[in-house]
């Protein structure tokens, strides 16, 4: 065989050997990566479940569905909303806490479920065991089982009445309540911030309306429209349409300033109960132990949507305000709320 033919044959065999070696290296490299548990793709690579603490038709559910399309677009995966109402919002949050810490199950809860219910639990412990140290650890327990992602939205509550109520103000309500011990005040569920707000109103107004729990805001509004409840603590997203249609009466708002869409409705503080203030808020959490980069990815998506001018407009149109926060900011916010509401529960609120 000529020398040049031998050279060509040798070169071909060498190239074939190198090619086979590269294929083998790639195969064993992939095999090693698989066996070592290396991630095959970045988060998220499948749908994410968002457990909402209240039933469909309420303000919390409405806010979830308002941001859902934008979050899905940014994450590139479906955000599947599941309503898990009950126990003042704790059922949904408990389910989140017990989920795998991988970011694929997250929760939307009110600050009551994230912090104020802890206040209820501590007050109960103190009443039964005089466990004073429990109060000192309350805010540490708030984030024990869940990790903060971001705030979502917040709003004042509205003290409302059926159209059959002859009075026009909080002062009229207080006068009637002092003369009629059979009157009641509906709220969005035991352990919720609406429950705490109703209790604080009783305390600061010096009255004793019977507190009646509902499974969310929407049923309270329905019973006020039908005249089946004396008064109610509701929020603007759930009650604005009924108020503007004249189906129920708004007596006062619980914030320190009047609500933009209800400029003629005074605050409770303006109406004879000085220093009264309560604002509802809710946000997104993940299971404790969720990796920081996963939390950051979720936070970035929700915050970007909450800063979208159209979403801001829609949230404000229902009487609420967006609450975009960093995870650390939301964690501090929840702790501060828990400390604040401890004062109310210690003064006589009951989780029952």
FIMIKE-10573 format. One record per residue (C-alpha): chain; x, y, z; residue number from 1. Coordinates in steps of 0.5 Angstrom, whole numbers. Example, Ala and Ser with C-alpha at 12.3 -4.5 7.8 and 13.67 -1.06 7.14 Angstrom:
+-----+-------+-------+-------+-----+
: mol :     X :     Y :     Z : seq :
+-----+-------+-------+-------+-----+
:   A :    25 :    -9 :    16 :   1 :
:   A :    27 :    -2 :    14 :   2 :
+-----+-------+-------+-------+-----+
This chain:
+-----+-------+-------+-------+-----+
: mol :     X :     Y :     Z : seq :
+-----+-------+-------+-------+-----+
:   A :     0 :     0 :     0 :   1 :
:   A :     3 :     7 :    -2 :   2 :
:   A :     5 :    11 :     4 :   3 :
:   A :     0 :    16 :     3 :   4 :
:   A :    -6 :    11 :     3 :   5 :
:   A :    -3 :     9 :    10 :   6 :
:   A :    -3 :    16 :    12 :   7 :
:   A :   -10 :    17 :    10 :   8 :
:   A :   -12 :    10 :    14 :   9 :
:   A :    -9 :    12 :    20 :  10 :
:   A :   -12 :    19 :    20 :  11 :
:   A :   -19 :    16 :    19 :  12 :
:   A :   -18 :    11 :    25 :  13 :
:   A :   -15 :    16 :    30 :  14 :
:   A :   -21 :    21 :    28 :  15 :
:   A :   -26 :    15 :    29 :  16 :
:   A :   -23 :    13 :    36 :  17 :
:   A :   -23 :    21 :    38 :  18 :
:   A :   -30 :    21 :    36 :  19 :
:   A :   -32 :    15 :    40 :  20 :
:   A :   -28 :    17 :    46 :  21 :
:   A :   -32 :    24 :    46 :  22 :
:   A :   -39 :    20 :    46 :  23 :
:   A :   -37 :    16 :    51 :  24 :
:   A :   -35 :    22 :    55 :  25 :
:   A :   -41 :    25 :    54 :  26 :
:   A :   -45 :    19 :    56 :  27 :
:   A :   -42 :    18 :    63 :  28 :
:   A :   -42 :    25 :    64 :  29 :
:   A :   -49 :    25 :    64 :  30 :
:   A :   -50 :    19 :    68 :  31 :
:   A :   -46 :    22 :    73 :  32 :
:   A :   -50 :    28 :    73 :  33 :
:   A :   -56 :    24 :    74 :  34 :
:   A :   -54 :    20 :    79 :  35 :
:   A :   -51 :    26 :    83 :  36 :
:   A :   -58 :    29 :    83 :  37 :
:   A :   -56 :    35 :    79 :  38 :
:   A :   -62 :    39 :    77 :  39 :
:   A :   -64 :    38 :    70 :  40 :
:   A :   -67 :    45 :    69 :  41 :
:   A :   -68 :    51 :    72 :  42 :
:   A :   -74 :    53 :    77 :  43 :
:   A :   -80 :    53 :    75 :  44 :
:   A :   -80 :    47 :    70 :  45 :
:   A :   -87 :    45 :    72 :  46 :
:   A :   -94 :    49 :    74 :  47 :
:   A :   -94 :    52 :    81 :  48 :
:   A :  -100 :    51 :    86 :  49 :
:   A :  -102 :    58 :    89 :  50 :
:   A :  -107 :    56 :    95 :  51 :
:   A :  -111 :    62 :    97 :  52 :
:   A :  -114 :    62 :   104 :  53 :
:   A :  -121 :    64 :   103 :  54 :
:   A :  -126 :    62 :    98 :  55 :
:   A :  -128 :    65 :    91 :  56 :
:   A :  -131 :    71 :    90 :  57 :
:   A :  -128 :    75 :    96 :  58 :
:   A :  -122 :    80 :    96 :  59 :
:   A :  -116 :    75 :    97 :  60 :
:   A :  -119 :    71 :    91 :  61 :
:   A :  -120 :    77 :    87 :  62 :
:   A :  -113 :    79 :    88 :  63 :
:   A :  -110 :    72 :    86 :  64 :
:   A :  -113 :    72 :    80 :  65 :
:   A :  -111 :    79 :    78 :  66 :
:   A :  -104 :    78 :    78 :  67 :
:   A :  -104 :    71 :    76 :  68 :
:   A :  -104 :    72 :    68 :  69 :
:   A :   -98 :    76 :    69 :  70 :
:   A :   -94 :    72 :    74 :  71 :
:   A :   -95 :    66 :    69 :  72 :
:   A :   -92 :    70 :    63 :  73 :
:   A :   -86 :    72 :    67 :  74 :
:   A :   -85 :    65 :    70 :  75 :
:   A :   -87 :    61 :    64 :  76 :
:   A :   -91 :    56 :    68 :  77 :
:   A :   -98 :    56 :    70 :  78 :
:   A :  -100 :    59 :    77 :  79 :
:   A :  -106 :    54 :    79 :  80 :
:   A :  -110 :    57 :    84 :  81 :
:   A :  -113 :    53 :    89 :  82 :
:   A :  -118 :    56 :    94 :  83 :
:   A :  -117 :    53 :   101 :  84 :
:   A :  -122 :    57 :   106 :  85 :
:   A :  -122 :    55 :   113 :  86 :
:   A :  -119 :    56 :   120 :  87 :
:   A :  -118 :    64 :   119 :  88 :
:   A :  -114 :    62 :   113 :  89 :
:   A :  -110 :    57 :   117 :  90 :
:   A :  -112 :    51 :   113 :  91 :
:   A :  -108 :    54 :   107 :  92 :
:   A :  -102 :    56 :   110 :  93 :
:   A :  -102 :    49 :   114 :  94 :
:   A :  -102 :    46 :   107 :  95 :
:   A :   -96 :    50 :   105 :  96 :
:   A :   -92 :    49 :   111 :  97 :
:   A :   -93 :    41 :   110 :  98 :
:   A :   -91 :    42 :   102 :  99 :
:   A :   -84 :    40 :   100 : 100 :
:   A :   -80 :    46 :   100 : 101 :
:   A :   -78 :    47 :    93 : 102 :
:   A :   -83 :    53 :    91 : 103 :
:   A :   -88 :    49 :    87 : 104 :
:   A :   -93 :    50 :    93 : 105 :
:   A :   -94 :    57 :    95 : 106 :
:   A :  -100 :    60 :    99 : 107 :
:   A :  -103 :    67 :    99 : 108 :
:   A :  -105 :    69 :   106 : 109 :
:   A :  -108 :    75 :   111 : 110 :
:   A :  -103 :    77 :   116 : 111 :
:   A :  -108 :    74 :   121 : 112 :
:   A :  -106 :    67 :   118 : 113 :
:   A :   -99 :    69 :   118 : 114 :
:   A :   -98 :    73 :   125 : 115 :
:   A :  -104 :    75 :   128 : 116 :
:   A :  -107 :    68 :   129 : 117 :
:   A :  -100 :    66 :   133 : 118 :
:   A :  -103 :    72 :   137 : 119 :
:   A :  -109 :    68 :   139 : 120 :
:   A :  -105 :    62 :   140 : 121 :
:   A :  -101 :    65 :   145 : 122 :
:   A :  -107 :    69 :   149 : 123 :
:   A :  -110 :    62 :   150 : 124 :
:   A :  -104 :    59 :   152 : 125 :
:   A :  -103 :    65 :   157 : 126 :
:   A :  -110 :    64 :   160 : 127 :
:   A :  -109 :    56 :   161 : 128 :
:   A :  -102 :    56 :   163 : 129 :
:   A :  -100 :    63 :   165 : 130 :
:   A :   -94 :    61 :   160 : 131 :
:   A :   -91 :    68 :   160 : 132 :
:   A :   -85 :    66 :   156 : 133 :
:   A :   -90 :    64 :   150 : 134 :
:   A :   -91 :    72 :   149 : 135 :
:   A :   -84 :    73 :   148 : 136 :
:   A :   -83 :    68 :   142 : 137 :
:   A :   -89 :    69 :   138 : 138 :
:   A :   -86 :    73 :   133 : 139 :
:   A :   -81 :    68 :   132 : 140 :
:   A :   -86 :    63 :   131 : 141 :
:   A :   -90 :    67 :   126 : 142 :
:   A :   -85 :    65 :   120 : 143 :
:   A :   -83 :    58 :   123 : 144 :
:   A :   -86 :    54 :   118 : 145 :
:   A :   -87 :    58 :   112 : 146 :
:   A :   -82 :    63 :   109 : 147 :
:   A :   -84 :    70 :   106 : 148 :
:   A :   -84 :    72 :    99 : 149 :
:   A :   -88 :    79 :    98 : 150 :
:   A :   -94 :    83 :   100 : 151 :
:   A :   -99 :    83 :    95 : 152 :
:   A :  -104 :    88 :    97 : 153 :
:   A :  -108 :    91 :   103 : 154 :
:   A :  -114 :    96 :   104 : 155 :
:   A :  -118 :    99 :   110 : 156 :
:   A :  -124 :    95 :   112 : 157 :
:   A :  -131 :    98 :   112 : 158 :
:   A :  -136 :    98 :   118 : 159 :
:   A :  -143 :    97 :   114 : 160 :
:   A :  -150 :    96 :   115 : 161 :
:   A :  -156 :    94 :   112 : 162 :
:   A :  -160 :    99 :   108 : 163 :
:   A :  -166 :    98 :   114 : 164 :
:   A :  -161 :   101 :   119 : 165 :
:   A :  -164 :   107 :   121 : 166 :
:   A :  -158 :   111 :   123 : 167 :
:   A :  -153 :   114 :   119 : 168 :
:   A :  -146 :   114 :   123 : 169 :
:   A :  -142 :   110 :   128 : 170 :
:   A :  -145 :   114 :   133 : 171 :
:   A :  -152 :   112 :   132 : 172 :
:   A :  -149 :   105 :   132 : 173 :
:   A :  -146 :   106 :   138 : 174 :
:   A :  -152 :   109 :   141 : 175 :
:   A :  -157 :   103 :   139 : 176 :
:   A :  -152 :    98 :   141 : 177 :
:   A :  -152 :   100 :   148 : 178 :
:   A :  -159 :   100 :   148 : 179 :
:   A :  -160 :    93 :   144 : 180 :
:   A :  -156 :    88 :   147 : 181 :
:   A :  -158 :    83 :   141 : 182 :
:   A :  -155 :    86 :   136 : 183 :
:   A :  -149 :    83 :   132 : 184 :
:   A :  -143 :    84 :   128 : 185 :
:   A :  -141 :    79 :   122 : 186 :
:   A :  -134 :    78 :   120 : 187 :
:   A :  -129 :    74 :   115 : 188 :
:   A :  -128 :    68 :   120 : 189 :
:   A :  -125 :    67 :   127 : 190 :
:   A :  -118 :    69 :   127 : 191 :
:   A :  -118 :    73 :   121 : 192 :
:   A :  -116 :    80 :   122 : 193 :
:   A :  -123 :    82 :   121 : 194 :
:   A :  -125 :    78 :   127 : 195 :
:   A :  -119 :    82 :   131 : 196 :
:   A :  -122 :    89 :   128 : 197 :
:   A :  -129 :    87 :   130 : 198 :
:   A :  -126 :    86 :   137 : 199 :
:   A :  -122 :    92 :   137 : 200 :
:   A :  -128 :    96 :   135 : 201 :
:   A :  -132 :    93 :   141 : 202 :
:   A :  -127 :    95 :   146 : 203 :
:   A :  -126 :   102 :   144 : 204 :
:   A :  -133 :   103 :   143 : 205 :
:   A :  -135 :   101 :   150 : 206 :
:   A :  -140 :    96 :   147 : 207 :
:   A :  -141 :    89 :   146 : 208 :
:   A :  -144 :    87 :   139 : 209 :
:   A :  -144 :    79 :   138 : 210 :
:   A :  -139 :    77 :   133 : 211 :
:   A :  -141 :    72 :   128 : 212 :
:   A :  -136 :    69 :   124 : 213 :
:   A :  -137 :    67 :   116 : 214 :
:   A :  -132 :    64 :   111 : 215 :
:   A :  -130 :    70 :   108 : 216 :
:   A :  -132 :    77 :   106 : 217 :
:   A :  -137 :    75 :   101 : 218 :
:   A :  -142 :    72 :   105 : 219 :
:   A :  -142 :    78 :   110 : 220 :
:   A :  -144 :    82 :   104 : 221 :
:   A :  -149 :    78 :   102 : 222 :
:   A :  -153 :    77 :   109 : 223 :
:   A :  -152 :    85 :   110 : 224 :
:   A :  -156 :    86 :   103 : 225 :
:   A :  -161 :    81 :   105 : 226 :
:   A :  -162 :    84 :   112 : 227 :
:   A :  -160 :    78 :   116 : 228 :
:   A :  -154 :    81 :   120 : 229 :
:   A :  -154 :    87 :   124 : 230 :
:   A :  -147 :    90 :   122 : 231 :
:   A :  -141 :    88 :   118 : 232 :
:   A :  -134 :    89 :   118 : 233 :
:   A :  -132 :    88 :   110 : 234 :
:   A :  -127 :    90 :   106 : 235 :
:   A :  -127 :    95 :    99 : 236 :
:   A :  -126 :    89 :    94 : 237 :
:   A :  -131 :    85 :    97 : 238 :
:   A :  -136 :    91 :    98 : 239 :
:   A :  -135 :    96 :    94 : 240 :
:   A :  -140 :    94 :    88 : 241 :
:   A :  -146 :    93 :    94 : 242 :
:   A :  -144 :   100 :    97 : 243 :
:   A :  -144 :   104 :    90 : 244 :
:   A :  -151 :   100 :    88 : 245 :
:   A :  -154 :   103 :    95 : 246 :
:   A :  -155 :    95 :    97 : 247 :
:   A :  -152 :    96 :   104 : 248 :
:   A :  -149 :   103 :   108 : 249 :
:   A :  -142 :   104 :   109 : 250 :
:   A :  -142 :   108 :   116 : 251 :
:   A :  -134 :   109 :   116 : 252 :
:   A :  -127 :   106 :   114 : 253 :
:   A :  -122 :   103 :   119 : 254 :
:   A :  -116 :   107 :   116 : 255 :
:   A :  -113 :   113 :   119 : 256 :
:   A :  -115 :   117 :   112 : 257 :
:   A :  -121 :   116 :   108 : 258 :
:   A :  -121 :   111 :   102 : 259 :
:   A :  -121 :   115 :    95 : 260 :
:   A :  -127 :   111 :    92 : 261 :
:   A :  -131 :   113 :    98 : 262 :
:   A :  -129 :   120 :   100 : 263 :
:   A :  -136 :   122 :   103 : 264 :
:   A :  -135 :   116 :   108 : 265 :
:   A :  -131 :   118 :   115 : 266 :
:   A :  -126 :   114 :   119 : 267 :
:   A :  -128 :   111 :   125 : 268 :
:   A :  -123 :   115 :   129 : 269 :
:   A :  -127 :   121 :   126 : 270 :
:   A :  -134 :   118 :   128 : 271 :
:   A :  -133 :   118 :   135 : 272 :
:   A :  -128 :   113 :   137 : 273 :
:   A :  -121 :   116 :   137 : 274 :
:   A :  -114 :   113 :   135 : 275 :
:   A :  -118 :   107 :   132 : 276 :
:   A :  -114 :   104 :   126 : 277 :
:   A :  -114 :    97 :   122 : 278 :
:   A :  -112 :    95 :   115 : 279 :
:   A :  -112 :    89 :   112 : 280 :
:   A :  -107 :    86 :   108 : 281 :
:   A :  -104 :    79 :   105 : 282 :
:   A :   -98 :    76 :   102 : 283 :
:   A :   -95 :    70 :    99 : 284 :
:   A :   -91 :    65 :   103 : 285 :
:   A :   -87 :    59 :   101 : 286 :
:   A :   -85 :    53 :   105 : 287 :
:   A :   -80 :    54 :   110 : 288 :
:   A :   -73 :    51 :   107 : 289 :
:   A :   -75 :    53 :   100 : 290 :
:   A :   -68 :    55 :    97 : 291 :
:   A :   -66 :    63 :    97 : 292 :
:   A :   -66 :    63 :    89 : 293 :
:   A :   -73 :    60 :    88 : 294 :
:   A :   -76 :    65 :    93 : 295 :
:   A :   -72 :    70 :    89 : 296 :
:   A :   -75 :    68 :    83 : 297 :
:   A :   -82 :    68 :    86 : 298 :
:   A :   -81 :    75 :    89 : 299 :
:   A :   -79 :    78 :    82 : 300 :
:   A :   -85 :    75 :    78 : 301 :
:   A :   -90 :    78 :    83 : 302 :
:   A :   -86 :    84 :    85 : 303 :
:   A :   -86 :    86 :    77 : 304 :
:   A :   -93 :    85 :    76 : 305 :
:   A :   -95 :    89 :    82 : 306 :
:   A :   -91 :    95 :    79 : 307 :
:   A :   -95 :    94 :    73 : 308 :
:   A :   -99 :   101 :    72 : 309 :
:   A :  -105 :    97 :    69 : 310 :
:   A :  -105 :    92 :    75 : 311 :
:   A :  -104 :    98 :    80 : 312 :
:   A :  -110 :   101 :    77 : 313 :
:   A :  -114 :    95 :    78 : 314 :
:   A :  -112 :    94 :    85 : 315 :
:   A :  -114 :   101 :    87 : 316 :
:   A :  -120 :   101 :    83 : 317 :
:   A :  -123 :    96 :    88 : 318 :
:   A :  -120 :   100 :    94 : 319 :
:   A :  -114 :    97 :    96 : 320 :
:   A :  -106 :    98 :    95 : 321 :
:   A :  -101 :    94 :    92 : 322 :
:   A :   -96 :    92 :    97 : 323 :
:   A :   -90 :    90 :    93 : 324 :
:   A :   -84 :    88 :    98 : 325 :
:   A :   -78 :    84 :    99 : 326 :
:   A :   -78 :    77 :   103 : 327 :
:   A :   -74 :    81 :   109 : 328 :
:   A :   -79 :    87 :   109 : 329 :
:   A :   -85 :    82 :   108 : 330 :
:   A :   -83 :    78 :   114 : 331 :
:   A :   -81 :    84 :   118 : 332 :
:   A :   -88 :    87 :   117 : 333 :
:   A :   -92 :    80 :   119 : 334 :
:   A :   -88 :    80 :   125 : 335 :
:   A :   -90 :    88 :   127 : 336 :
:   A :   -97 :    86 :   126 : 337 :
:   A :   -97 :    80 :   130 : 338 :
:   A :   -94 :    84 :   136 : 339 :
:   A :   -99 :    90 :   135 : 340 :
:   A :  -105 :    85 :   135 : 341 :
:   A :  -103 :    82 :   141 : 342 :
:   A :  -105 :    88 :   145 : 343 :
:   A :  -112 :    87 :   143 : 344 :
:   A :  -112 :    79 :   144 : 345 :
:   A :  -109 :    80 :   151 : 346 :
:   A :  -115 :    85 :   152 : 347 :
:   A :  -121 :    80 :   151 : 348 :
:   A :  -121 :    77 :   144 : 349 :
:   A :  -123 :    70 :   144 : 350 :
:   A :  -121 :    65 :   138 : 351 :
:   A :  -127 :    61 :   139 : 352 :
+-----+-------+-------+-------+-----+
